[in-house]
Amino acid sequence: MRCPLCKKPTDISKNNRFRPFCSERCRLVDLGTWASGDYRVAGGKVDDKEHPDDRRKSKFLH
Ligand SMILES: [Zn+2]
């Protein structure tokens, strides 16, 4: 089984809560969450000053 998005080999066992995708990232992309901006908004509402780590993580993902 391969991830429908990135075509990487995917773990389809119960251990993989994102199946049939390889990761949360691919699952979110497929759901259109990133395209609609929902994912970014969810993190963007957090105050940057109070959560510098979240901000860095978000930057890395994009
Ligand atoms: Zn993938």
N, CA, C, O and the ligand as a Tripos MOL2 file, in Angstrom:
@<TRIPOS>MOLECULE
protein
  249   247    63     0     0
PROTEIN
NO_CHARGES

@<TRIPOS>ATOM
      1 N           0.8500   -1.2100    0.0000 N.3       1 MET1
      2 CA          0.0000    0.0000    0.0000 C.3       1 MET1
      3 C           0.8720    1.2410    0.0000 C.2       1 MET1
      4 O           1.8290    1.3550    0.7660 O.2       1 MET1
      5 N           0.5190    2.1560   -0.8700 N.am      2 ARG2
      6 CA          1.2810    3.3950   -0.9160 C.3       2 ARG2
      7 C           0.3870    4.5890   -0.6260 C.2       2 ARG2
      8 O          -0.8160    4.5720   -0.8860 O.2       2 ARG2
      9 N           0.9910    5.5970   -0.0960 N.am      3 CYS3
     10 CA          0.2500    6.8000    0.2300 C.3       3 CYS3
     11 C          -0.3190    7.4060   -1.0600 C.2       3 CYS3
     12 O           0.4240    7.6200   -2.0180 O.2       3 CYS3
     13 N          -1.6130    7.6810   -1.0910 N.am      4 PRO4
     14 CA         -2.2510    8.2410   -2.2930 C.3       4 PRO4
     15 C          -1.6560    9.5800   -2.7000 C.2       4 PRO4
     16 O          -1.7830    9.9990   -3.8500 O.2       4 PRO4
     17 N          -1.0190   10.2360   -1.7740 N.am      5 LEU5
     18 CA         -0.5040   11.5700   -2.0670 C.3       5 LEU5
     19 C           0.9580   11.5850   -2.4660 C.2       5 LEU5
     20 O           1.3100   12.0450   -3.5520 O.2       5 LEU5
     21 N           1.8010   11.0840   -1.5890 N.am      6 CYS6
     22 CA          3.2340   11.1900   -1.8660 C.3       6 CYS6
     23 C           3.8090    9.8950   -2.4080 C.2       6 CYS6
     24 O           4.9830    9.8340   -2.7720 O.2       6 CYS6
     25 N           2.9630    8.8350   -2.4630 N.am      7 LYS7
     26 CA          3.3570    7.5520   -3.0610 C.3       7 LYS7
     27 C           4.4330    6.8200   -2.2700 C.2       7 LYS7
     28 O           5.0670    5.8940   -2.7750 O.2       7 LYS7
     29 N           4.6260    7.2340   -1.0570 N.am      8 LYS8
     30 CA          5.5820    6.5050   -0.2310 C.3       8 LYS8
     31 C           4.9120    5.2600    0.3210 C.2       8 LYS8
     32 O           3.6960    5.2430    0.5110 O.2       8 LYS8
     33 N           5.6810    4.2300    0.5770 N.am      9 PRO9
     34 CA          5.1170    3.0370    1.2210 C.3       9 PRO9
     35 C           4.4510    3.4280    2.5350 C.2       9 PRO9
     36 O           5.0210    4.1590    3.3440 O.2       9 PRO9
     37 N           3.2340    2.9260    2.7330 N.am     10 THR10
     38 CA          2.4650    3.3560    3.8900 C.3      10 THR10
     39 C           2.1140    2.1900    4.7960 C.2      10 THR10
     40 O           1.7670    1.1040    4.3310 O.2      10 THR10
     41 N           2.2070    2.4260    6.0640 N.am     11 ASP11
     42 CA          1.8090    1.4330    7.0460 C.3      11 ASP11
     43 C           0.2920    1.4670    7.1920 C.2      11 ASP11
     44 O          -0.2730    2.4610    7.6490 O.2      11 ASP11
     45 N          -0.3610    0.3830    6.8030 N.am     12 ILE12
     46 CA         -1.8290    0.3920    6.8780 C.3      12 ILE12
     47 C          -2.3370   -0.3930    8.0840 C.2      12 ILE12
     48 O          -3.5170   -0.7320    8.1700 O.2      12 ILE12
     49 N          -1.4420   -0.6700    8.9950 N.am     13 SER13
     50 CA         -1.8670   -1.3620   10.2110 C.3      13 SER13
     51 C          -2.5770   -0.3910   11.1460 C.2      13 SER13
     52 O          -2.6630    0.8070   10.8760 O.2      13 SER13
     53 N          -3.0770   -0.9270   12.2350 N.am     14 LYS14
     54 CA         -3.7820   -0.0820   13.1860 C.3      14 LYS14
     55 C          -2.8750    0.9800   13.7800 C.2      14 LYS14
     56 O          -3.3380    1.9940   14.3020 O.2      14 LYS14
     57 N          -1.5830    0.7320   13.6920 N.am     15 ASN15
     58 CA         -0.6410    1.6910   14.2670 C.3      15 ASN15
     59 C          -0.6590    3.0170   13.5470 C.2      15 ASN15
     60 O          -0.3110    4.0550   14.1100 O.2      15 ASN15
     61 N          -1.0700    2.9690   12.2970 N.am     16 ASN16
     62 CA         -1.0820    4.1930   11.5120 C.3      16 ASN16
     63 C          -2.4790    4.8080   11.5270 C.2      16 ASN16
     64 O          -3.3730    4.3640   10.8060 O.2      16 ASN16
     65 N          -2.6500    5.8180   12.3430 N.am     17 ARG17
     66 CA         -3.9790    6.4280   12.4640 C.3      17 ARG17
     67 C          -4.2900    7.3370   11.2840 C.2      17 ARG17
     68 O          -5.3960    7.8710   11.1880 O.2      17 ARG17
     69 N          -3.3290    7.5190   10.3890 N.am     18 PHE18
     70 CA         -3.5430    8.4040    9.2410 C.3      18 PHE18
     71 C          -3.7980    7.6240    7.9640 C.2      18 PHE18
     72 O          -3.9300    8.2140    6.8920 O.2      18 PHE18
     73 N          -3.8680    6.3080    8.0660 N.am     19 ARG19
     74 CA         -4.0700    5.5090    6.8530 C.3      19 ARG19
     75 C          -5.3310    5.9200    6.1280 C.2      19 ARG19
     76 O          -6.2790    6.3440    6.7890 O.2      19 ARG19
     77 N          -5.4030    5.8250    4.8500 N.am     20 PRO20
     78 CA         -4.3970    5.2150    3.9920 C.3      20 PRO20
     79 C          -3.2040    6.1200    3.6920 C.2      20 PRO20
     80 O          -2.3800    5.7980    2.8360 O.2      20 PRO20
     81 N          -3.1120    7.2150    4.3730 N.am     21 PHE21
     82 CA         -1.9970    8.1280    4.1200 C.3      21 PHE21
     83 C          -0.8210    7.7900    5.0230 C.2      21 PHE21
     84 O          -0.9820    7.1150    6.0400 O.2      21 PHE21
     85 N           0.3470    8.2570    4.6520 N.am     22 CYS22
     86 CA          1.5480    7.8950    5.3930 C.3      22 CYS22
     87 C           1.6930    8.7580    6.6340 C.2      22 CYS22
     88 O           2.3750    8.3740    7.5840 O.2      22 CYS22
     89 N           1.0620    9.9050    6.6310 N.am     23 SER23
     90 CA          1.2710   10.8090    7.7510 C.3      23 SER23
     91 C           0.1090   11.7810    7.8820 C.2      23 SER23
     92 O          -0.7480   11.8780    7.0040 O.2      23 SER23
     93 N           0.1030   12.4880    8.9860 N.am     24 GLU24
     94 CA         -0.9430   13.4880    9.1850 C.3      24 GLU24
     95 C          -0.8830   14.5500    8.1040 C.2      24 GLU24
     96 O          -1.9100   15.0660    7.6620 O.2      24 GLU24
     97 N           0.3090   14.8610    7.6930 N.am     25 ARG25
     98 CA          0.4870   15.9080    6.6850 C.3      25 ARG25
     99 C          -0.2570   15.5550    5.3940 C.2      25 ARG25
    100 O          -0.9990   16.3730    4.8520 O.2      25 ARG25
    101 N          -0.0490   14.3370    4.9140 N.am     26 CYS26
    102 CA         -0.6960   13.9290    3.6750 C.3      26 CYS26
    103 C          -2.2020   13.8510    3.8550 C.2      26 CYS26
    104 O          -2.9610   14.1870    2.9460 O.2      26 CYS26
    105 N          -2.6310   13.4120    5.0210 N.am     27 ARG27
    106 CA         -4.0650   13.3190    5.2780 C.3      27 ARG27
    107 C          -4.7050   14.7060    5.2150 C.2      27 ARG27
    108 O          -5.7690   14.8880    4.6230 O.2      27 ARG27
    109 N          -4.0480   15.6640    5.8250 N.am     28 LEU28
    110 CA         -4.5810   17.0240    5.8450 C.3      28 LEU28
    111 C          -4.6220   17.6160    4.4470 C.2      28 LEU28
    112 O          -5.5780   18.2940    4.0710 O.2      28 LEU28
    113 N          -3.5820   17.3540    3.6940 N.am     29 VAL29
    114 CA         -3.5380   17.8800    2.3310 C.3      29 VAL29
    115 C          -4.6810   17.3030    1.5220 C.2      29 VAL29
    116 O          -5.3370   18.0190    0.7650 O.2      29 VAL29
    117 N          -4.9230   16.0060    1.6790 N.am     30 ASP30
    118 CA         -5.9780   15.3670    0.9170 C.3      30 ASP30
    119 C          -7.3460   15.9130    1.3030 C.2      30 ASP30
    120 O          -8.2210   16.0670    0.4510 O.2      30 ASP30
    121 N          -7.5230   16.1950    2.5350 N.am     31 LEU31
    122 CA         -8.8090   16.7290    2.9960 C.3      31 LEU31
    123 C          -9.0330   18.1540    2.5060 C.2      31 LEU31
    124 O         -10.1300   18.7010    2.6210 O.2      31 LEU31
    125 N          -7.9830   18.7400    1.9610 N.am     32 GLY32
    126 CA         -8.1130   20.0980    1.4710 C.3      32 GLY32
    127 C          -7.9750   21.1240    2.5720 C.2      32 GLY32
    128 O          -8.2350   22.3120    2.3760 O.2      32 GLY32
    129 N          -7.5640   20.6510    3.7230 N.am     33 THR33
    130 CA         -7.4640   21.5620    4.8560 C.3      33 THR33
    131 C          -6.4350   22.6470    4.6010 C.2      33 THR33
    132 O          -6.6480   23.8130    4.9310 O.2      33 THR33
    133 N          -5.3300   22.2550    4.0160 N.am     34 TRP34
    134 CA         -4.2920   23.2520    3.7590 C.3      34 TRP34
    135 C          -4.7210   24.2170    2.6720 C.2      34 TRP34
    136 O          -4.4870   25.4230    2.7570 O.2      34 TRP34
    137 N          -5.3530   23.6640    1.6480 N.am     35 ALA35
    138 CA         -5.7570   24.5020    0.5200 C.3      35 ALA35
    139 C          -6.7500   25.5710    0.9670 C.2      35 ALA35
    140 O          -6.7000   26.7090    0.5000 O.2      35 ALA35
    141 N          -7.6420   25.2010    1.8630 N.am     36 SER36
    142 CA         -8.6720   26.1400    2.3070 C.3      36 SER36
    143 C          -8.1180   27.0990    3.3590 C.2      36 SER36
    144 O          -8.7400   28.1120    3.6790 O.2      36 SER36
    145 N          -6.9470   26.7700    3.8880 N.am     37 GLY37
    146 CA         -6.3350   27.6550    4.8640 C.3      37 GLY37
    147 C          -6.7430   27.3610    6.2910 C.2      37 GLY37
    148 O          -6.2890   28.0350    7.2160 O.2      37 GLY37
    149 N          -7.5840   26.3780    6.4830 N.am     38 ASP38
    150 CA         -8.0600   26.0790    7.8290 C.3      38 ASP38
    151 C          -6.9170   25.6950    8.7600 C.2      38 ASP38
    152 O          -6.8690   26.1070    9.9190 O.2      38 ASP38
    153 N          -6.0030   24.9020    8.2260 N.am     39 TYR39
    154 CA         -4.9120   24.4180    9.0630 C.3      39 TYR39
    155 C          -4.0540   25.5870    9.5540 C.2      39 TYR39
    156 O          -3.6480   25.6280   10.7160 O.2      39 TYR39
    157 N          -3.7920   26.5150    8.6700 N.am     40 ARG40
    158 CA         -2.9580   27.6490    9.0240 C.3      40 ARG40
    159 C          -3.6870   28.5690   10.0140 C.2      40 ARG40
    160 O          -3.0910   29.0810   10.9610 O.2      40 ARG40
    161 N          -4.9670   28.7610    9.7740 N.am     41 VAL41
    162 CA         -5.7480   29.6200   10.6470 C.3      41 VAL41
    163 C          -5.7760   29.0550   12.0630 C.2      41 VAL41
    164 O          -5.6930   29.7870   13.0490 O.2      41 VAL41
    165 N          -5.8950   27.7350   12.1340 N.am     42 ALA42
    166 CA         -5.9700   27.1000   13.4440 C.3      42 ALA42
    167 C          -4.7350   27.4450   14.2730 C.2      42 ALA42
    168 O          -4.8340   27.6850   15.4760 O.2      42 ALA42
    169 N          -3.5560   27.4680   13.6130 N.am     43 GLY43
    170 CA         -2.3390   27.7690   14.3480 C.3      43 GLY43
    171 C          -2.0940   29.2680   14.4210 C.2      43 GLY43
    172 O          -1.4650   29.7640   15.3560 O.2      43 GLY43
    173 N          -2.6050   29.9900   13.4070 N.am     44 GLY44
    174 CA         -2.3290   31.4120   13.3290 C.3      44 GLY44
    175 C          -3.0350   32.2280   14.3790 C.2      44 GLY44
    176 O          -2.6270   33.3470   14.6900 O.2      44 GLY44
    177 N          -4.1060   31.6620   14.9310 N.am     45 LYS45
    178 CA         -4.8530   32.4130   15.9280 C.3      45 LYS45
    179 C          -4.1240   32.4760   17.2690 C.2      45 LYS45
    180 O          -4.4090   33.3190   18.1200 O.2      45 LYS45
    181 N          -3.1870   31.5660   17.4210 N.am     46 VAL46
    182 CA         -2.4280   31.5470   18.6660 C.3      46 VAL46
    183 C          -1.4730   32.7320   18.7020 C.2      46 VAL46
    184 O          -0.8470   33.0740   17.6980 O.2      46 VAL46
    185 N          -1.3740   33.3390   19.8490 N.am     47 ASP47
    186 CA         -0.4900   34.4930   20.0000 C.3      47 ASP47
    187 C           0.9610   34.0710   19.7830 C.2      47 ASP47
    188 O           1.4650   33.1740   20.4590 O.2      47 ASP47
    189 N           1.6130   34.7160   18.8490 N.am     48 ASP48
    190 CA          2.9880   34.3480   18.5050 C.3      48 ASP48
    191 C           3.9310   34.4690   19.6920 C.2      48 ASP48
    192 O           4.8100   33.6300   19.8880 O.2      48 ASP48
    193 N           3.7470   35.4940   20.4640 N.am     49 LYS49
    194 CA          4.6600   35.7440   21.5730 C.3      49 LYS49
    195 C           4.5760   34.6510   22.6420 C.2      49 LYS49
    196 O           5.5600   34.3080   23.2960 O.2      49 LYS49
    197 N           3.3910   34.1340   22.7850 N.am     50 GLU50
    198 CA          3.2060   33.1260   23.8230 C.3      50 GLU50
    199 C           3.5760   31.7200   23.3700 C.2      50 GLU50
    200 O           3.8200   30.8350   24.1900 O.2      50 GLU50
    201 N           3.6150   31.5230   22.0400 N.am     51 HIS51
    202 CA          3.9040   30.1810   21.5400 C.3      51 HIS51
    203 C           4.9340   30.2220   20.4110 C.2      51 HIS51
    204 O           4.6170   29.9100   19.2630 O.2      51 HIS51
    205 N           6.1310   30.5950   20.7320 N.am     52 PRO52
    206 CA          7.1790   30.6740   19.7080 C.3      52 PRO52
    207 C           7.4590   29.3170   19.0680 C.2      52 PRO52
    208 O           7.8160   29.2510   17.8910 O.2      52 PRO52
    209 N           7.3030   28.2480   19.8200 N.am     53 ASP53
    210 CA          7.5860   26.9180   19.2750 C.3      53 ASP53
    211 C           6.5740   26.5370   18.2070 C.2      53 ASP53
    212 O           6.9390   25.9840   17.1700 O.2      53 ASP53
    213 N           5.3090   26.8290   18.4560 N.am     54 ASP54
    214 CA          4.2750   26.5140   17.4800 C.3      54 ASP54
    215 C           4.5290   27.2650   16.1810 C.2      54 ASP54
    216 O           4.3300   26.7330   15.0890 O.2      54 ASP54
    217 N           4.9580   28.4740   16.3150 N.am     55 ARG55
    218 CA          5.2000   29.3100   15.1480 C.3      55 ARG55
    219 C           6.3200   28.7150   14.3010 C.2      55 ARG55
    220 O           6.2310   28.6610   13.0750 O.2      55 ARG55
    221 N           7.3730   28.2710   14.9800 N.am     56 ARG56
    222 CA          8.5020   27.6980   14.2590 C.3      56 ARG56
    223 C           8.0800   26.4180   13.5460 C.2      56 ARG56
    224 O           8.4650   26.1770   12.4020 O.2      56 ARG56
    225 N           7.2940   25.6120   14.2260 N.am     57 LYS57
    226 CA          6.8380   24.3580   13.6420 C.3      57 LYS57
    227 C           6.0030   24.6420   12.4010 C.2      57 LYS57
    228 O           6.1480   23.9710   11.3790 O.2      57 LYS57
    229 N           5.1450   25.6210   12.4920 N.am     58 SER58
    230 CA          4.2870   25.9560   11.3780 C.3      58 SER58
    231 C           5.1110   26.4240   10.1890 C.2      58 SER58
    232 O           4.8130   26.0790    9.0460 O.2      58 SER58
    233 N           6.1170   27.1880   10.4520 N.am     59 LYS59
    234 CA          6.9910   27.6860    9.3880 C.3      59 LYS59
    235 C           7.6590   26.5140    8.6770 C.2      59 LYS59
    236 O           7.7610   26.4850    7.4510 O.2      59 LYS59
    237 N           8.1090   25.5520    9.4730 N.am     60 PHE60
    238 CA          8.8020   24.3920    8.9210 C.3      60 PHE60
    239 C           7.8820   23.5910    8.0120 C.2      60 PHE60
    240 O           8.3050   23.1210    6.9560 O.2      60 PHE60
    241 N           6.6600   23.4380    8.4080 N.am     61 LEU61
    242 CA          5.7180   22.6340    7.6330 C.3      61 LEU61
    243 C           5.3830   23.2800    6.3110 C.2      61 LEU61
    244 O           5.0880   22.5860    5.3370 O.2      61 LEU61
    245 N           5.4230   24.5850    6.2610 N.am     62 HIS62
    246 CA          5.0520   25.2690    5.0320 C.3      62 HIS62
    247 C           6.2640   25.6110    4.2120 C.2      62 HIS62
    248 O           6.1370   26.1930    3.1350 O.2      62 HIS62
    249 ZN          2.2170   10.5710    2.1380 Zn       63 ZN63
@<TRIPOS>BOND
     1     1     2 1
     2     2     3 1
     3     3     4 2
     4     3     5 am
     5     5     6 1
     6     6     7 1
     7     7     8 2
     8     7     9 am
     9     9    10 1
    10    10    11 1
    11    11    12 2
    12    11    13 am
    13    13    14 1
    14    14    15 1
    15    15    16 2
    16    15    17 am
    17    17    18 1
    18    18    19 1
    19    19    20 2
    20    19    21 am
    21    21    22 1
    22    22    23 1
    23    23    24 2
    24    23    25 am
    25    25    26 1
    26    26    27 1
    27    27    28 2
    28    27    29 am
    29    29    30 1
    30    30    31 1
    31    31    32 2
    32    31    33 am
    33    33    34 1
    34    34    35 1
    35    35    36 2
    36    35    37 am
    37    37    38 1
    38    38    39 1
    39    39    40 2
    40    39    41 am
    41    41    42 1
    42    42    43 1
    43    43    44 2
    44    43    45 am
    45    45    46 1
    46    46    47 1
    47    47    48 2
    48    47    49 am
    49    49    50 1
    50    50    51 1
    51    51    52 2
    52    51    53 am
    53    53    54 1
    54    54    55 1
    55    55    56 2
    56    55    57 am
    57    57    58 1
    58    58    59 1
    59    59    60 2
    60    59    61 am
    61    61    62 1
    62    62    63 1
    63    63    64 2
    64    63    65 am
    65    65    66 1
    66    66    67 1
    67    67    68 2
    68    67    69 am
    69    69    70 1
    70    70    71 1
    71    71    72 2
    72    71    73 am
    73    73    74 1
    74    74    75 1
    75    75    76 2
    76    75    77 am
    77    77    78 1
    78    78    79 1
    79    79    80 2
    80    79    81 am
    81    81    82 1
    82    82    83 1
    83    83    84 2
    84    83    85 am
    85    85    86 1
    86    86    87 1
    87    87    88 2
    88    87    89 am
    89    89    90 1
    90    90    91 1
    91    91    92 2
    92    91    93 am
    93    93    94 1
    94    94    95 1
    95    95    96 2
    96    95    97 am
    97    97    98 1
    98    98    99 1
    99    99   100 2
   100    99   101 am
   101   101   102 1
   102   102   103 1
   103   103   104 2
   104   103   105 am
   105   105   106 1
   106   106   107 1
   107   107   108 2
   108   107   109 am
   109   109   110 1
   110   110   111 1
   111   111   112 2
   112   111   113 am
   113   113   114 1
   114   114   115 1
   115   115   116 2
   116   115   117 am
   117   117   118 1
   118   118   119 1
   119   119   120 2
   120   119   121 am
   121   121   122 1
   122   122   123 1
   123   123   124 2
   124   123   125 am
   125   125   126 1
   126   126   127 1
   127   127   128 2
   128   127   129 am
   129   129   130 1
   130   130   131 1
   131   131   132 2
   132   131   133 am
   133   133   134 1
   134   134   135 1
   135   135   136 2
   136   135   137 am
   137   137   138 1
   138   138   139 1
   139   139   140 2
   140   139   141 am
   141   141   142 1
   142   142   143 1
   143   143   144 2
   144   143   145 am
   145   145   146 1
   146   146   147 1
   147   147   148 2
   148   147   149 am
   149   149   150 1
   150   150   151 1
   151   151   152 2
   152   151   153 am
   153   153   154 1
   154   154   155 1
   155   155   156 2
   156   155   157 am
   157   157   158 1
   158   158   159 1
   159   159   160 2
   160   159   161 am
   161   161   162 1
   162   162   163 1
   163   163   164 2
   164   163   165 am
   165   165   166 1
   166   166   167 1
   167   167   168 2
   168   167   169 am
   169   169   170 1
   170   170   171 1
   171   171   172 2
   172   171   173 am
   173   173   174 1
   174   174   175 1
   175   175   176 2
   176   175   177 am
   177   177   178 1
   178   178   179 1
   179   179   180 2
   180   179   181 am
   181   181   182 1
   182   182   183 1
   183   183   184 2
   184   183   185 am
   185   185   186 1
   186   186   187 1
   187   187   188 2
   188   187   189 am
   189   189   190 1
   190   190   191 1
   191   191   192 2
   192   191   193 am
   193   193   194 1
   194   194   195 1
   195   195   196 2
   196   195   197 am
   197   197   198 1
   198   198   199 1
   199   199   200 2
   200   199   201 am
   201   201   202 1
   202   202   203 1
   203   203   204 2
   204   203   205 am
   205   205   206 1
   206   206   207 1
   207   207   208 2
   208   207   209 am
   209   209   210 1
   210   210   211 1
   211   211   212 2
   212   211   213 am
   213   213   214 1
   214   214   215 1
   215   215   216 2
   216   215   217 am
   217   217   218 1
   218   218   219 1
   219   219   220 2
   220   219   221 am
   221   221   222 1
   222   222   223 1
   223   223   224 2
   224   223   225 am
   225   225   226 1
   226   226   227 1
   227   227   228 2
   228   227   229 am
   229   229   230 1
   230   230   231 1
   231   231   232 2
   232   231   233 am
   233   233   234 1
   234   234   235 1
   235   235   236 2
   236   235   237 am
   237   237   238 1
   238   238   239 1
   239   239   240 2
   240   239   241 am
   241   241   242 1
   242   242   243 1
   243   243   244 2
   244   243   245 am
   245   245   246 1
   246   246   247 1
   247   247   248 2
@<TRIPOS>SUBSTRUCTURE
     1 MET1         2 RESIDUE 1 A MET
     2 ARG2         6 RESIDUE 1 A ARG
     3 CYS3        10 RESIDUE 1 A CYS
     4 PRO4        14 RESIDUE 1 A PRO
     5 LEU5        18 RESIDUE 1 A LEU
     6 CYS6        22 RESIDUE 1 A CYS
     7 LYS7        26 RESIDUE 1 A LYS
     8 LYS8        30 RESIDUE 1 A LYS
     9 PRO9        34 RESIDUE 1 A PRO
    10 THR10       38 RESIDUE 1 A THR
    11 ASP11       42 RESIDUE 1 A ASP
    12 ILE12       46 RESIDUE 1 A ILE
    13 SER13       50 RESIDUE 1 A SER
    14 LYS14       54 RESIDUE 1 A LYS
    15 ASN15       58 RESIDUE 1 A ASN
    16 ASN16       62 RESIDUE 1 A ASN
    17 ARG17       66 RESIDUE 1 A ARG
    18 PHE18       70 RESIDUE 1 A PHE
    19 ARG19       74 RESIDUE 1 A ARG
    20 PRO20       78 RESIDUE 1 A PRO
    21 PHE21       82 RESIDUE 1 A PHE
    22 CYS22       86 RESIDUE 1 A CYS
    23 SER23       90 RESIDUE 1 A SER
    24 GLU24       94 RESIDUE 1 A GLU
    25 ARG25       98 RESIDUE 1 A ARG
    26 CYS26      102 RESIDUE 1 A CYS
    27 ARG27      106 RESIDUE 1 A ARG
    28 LEU28      110 RESIDUE 1 A LEU
    29 VAL29      114 RESIDUE 1 A VAL
    30 ASP30      118 RESIDUE 1 A ASP
    31 LEU31      122 RESIDUE 1 A LEU
    32 GLY32      126 RESIDUE 1 A GLY
    33 THR33      130 RESIDUE 1 A THR
    34 TRP34      134 RESIDUE 1 A TRP
    35 ALA35      138 RESIDUE 1 A ALA
    36 SER36      142 RESIDUE 1 A SER
    37 GLY37      146 RESIDUE 1 A GLY
    38 ASP38      150 RESIDUE 1 A ASP
    39 TYR39      154 RESIDUE 1 A TYR
    40 ARG40      158 RESIDUE 1 A ARG
    41 VAL41      162 RESIDUE 1 A VAL
    42 ALA42      166 RESIDUE 1 A ALA
    43 GLY43      170 RESIDUE 1 A GLY
    44 GLY44      174 RESIDUE 1 A GLY
    45 LYS45      178 RESIDUE 1 A LYS
    46 VAL46      182 RESIDUE 1 A VAL
    47 ASP47      186 RESIDUE 1 A ASP
    48 ASP48      190 RESIDUE 1 A ASP
    49 LYS49      194 RESIDUE 1 A LYS
    50 GLU50      198 RESIDUE 1 A GLU
    51 HIS51      202 RESIDUE 1 A HIS
    52 PRO52      206 RESIDUE 1 A PRO
    53 ASP53      210 RESIDUE 1 A ASP
    54 ASP54      214 RESIDUE 1 A ASP
    55 ARG55      218 RESIDUE 1 A ARG
    56 ARG56      222 RESIDUE 1 A ARG
    57 LYS57      226 RESIDUE 1 A LYS
    58 SER58      230 RESIDUE 1 A SER
    59 LYS59      234 RESIDUE 1 A LYS
    60 PHE60      238 RESIDUE 1 A PHE
    61 LEU61      242 RESIDUE 1 A LEU
    62 HIS62      246 RESIDUE 1 A HIS
    63 ZN63       249 GROUP 0 **** ****
